[in-house]
Every structure is written in C-alpha cells, then in structure tokens.
Amino acid sequence: MSVHNIQKRISIPDLRAMKGKSRIVMLTAYTKPMAQLIDAHCDVLLVGDSLGMVVYGLDSTLGVSLDTMIAHTQAVMRGSSHSCVLLDMPFGSYQESKEQAYRNCAKALAESGAQGLKLEGGAELVETVEFLVARGIPVMPHIGLMPQRINEMGGFKAQGREEDAVKKWTTIAKDFESAGAFGVLIEGTVEPVARAVAEAISVPLIGIGASPACDGQVLVTEDILGMFPDFTPKFAKRYAELGAEVSKAAEAYAAEVRSGEFPSMAHCFGVKK
Ligand code: KIV
C-alpha cells in the first residue's frame, strides 16, 4: 500500500471544523501494529518525536532525526486508514530559517504521507508557520512545555505560572492562527492559561497535561497502556497494565521452553493428526 492513502481519512479541514462541535481524540503511534490497533478509535495519530525516548531509550527527544520520523510515519500510514496522521518535526530540522523549515517540512510531507506537521515553538516560530502554510504545508504549532527545549527549561516542568502567562500564550496562539495554523497543541500548562488560549482561538487547541478546557486531548499511547516503565507523567492516565502482561507472558514462555512443555506437537510441522 502506498503511504499516500489519504482519500478516506479525517482531513485537516475536518479537524478544524470539529472546534466547538466534538472533542478531538489524538494518540501517539510509532509503528504499524500499534496504528492498526488504535486507528479506528482516534481522530488523529501523532507520530511524536517522543519515540526517541519511548522506542529508542534516549534521555530526551533531541537526538531524533528527520529520517527516523519519516520511516516511523510511513509505518503508521500503512497501519491506518481512518485517522489524520501528523508528523512531529524533530529538533534542528526547522529552527534555523524558514527556508530550512520549508525544505525539511516538504521532504517530511512528501516522503511520509502525513497530512500535517507539528512544530514546537513560540513567538519566534510565527513567521516560519506563515511561510510554510502559504506554501501548502499544514502546521500545528506546539506551545507551553516544549520537550525540545528541555535544556533551556531545566527539565519537564509545567509552564504558564508567570504573571503574564495568559497574555503571552493567548497572543502567541492568536498569532499562529493568523499565520494559518490549522490547530495548536499545548503541553504541560496550567488550566487558566489553557482555558484562555482555547477561548482566544477559533482553531482547535489540543492539550496534553493542559486540562479539559482544550478542544481535544493527546497522550502517549505507551503511557495509557502501562508500557513505558521508565516514567509516567502526572497527567497520563493508565487504561491498561500491558507492561505487566508482557512480562508475565515472557515469564510463562521461558518456563515452558526450559521445562520442554513448549513447543508441543500442535506447534510442529509434519506431524500426522
Ligand atoms: O512527541 C510527542 O509525542 C508529543 C506529544 C506528547 C504531544 O509531542
């Protein structure tokens, strides 16, 4: 299957139209099997650069390359047919200039089949978003807690506690909307700020650790499944404990191999019934 199977998917205009009508459901997906399992229940699958930490065991998202993001997005496209798929542009692939951003964003869209891109940034990114949107690249800026800025922030710390936070982030979100962003994502930000931003813009605000005031929610799928043992953020709710199940299954398999119980004749070729 081509990775450009976008005909029947939820589109970028569909997402925009959901503002104020229905809450947008977004989860991360990094692989084809996971995309196949969750696609039907979501509106958006985000191929997040969090895959650097969740899949590759990095300490932060900073070491993820554009080619890695494209390869994982191609896999997610092959495993989905319903959700809108967004690719997260990795650190260093768009911050240098609007021209660099266009080159890498065009490559990401063309090679991955994703319908839109997510870019982390504040006021400094507005001009780039305008440049990209004017050239046919749908963009969702990511504001608030920006994991690509972990060094500057001194860790994964909730944002929006400063006195002028409401004014600062509503202004930035409105500027992104004026620049043509089809939505905004806000991470790890206190409720009053998220609420003010959601009310200030007429495109959807997707939240992660940013309260129910947002127009939709996103979480890392491995967090809701209990599959990322290293760390579970305060804002993530676990809906299953698959990590424990995986460990139990491996333990049972190991015991059966060691005792000779597995494989049985039922698992062998060339055995008469
Ligand atoms: O990389 C990611 O998965 C993200 C979400 C957590 C919003 O940016």
Residues whose N, C-alpha, C, O or C-beta is under 5 A from the ligand:
A	BS01	KIV	T28 G48 D49 S50 D88 I208
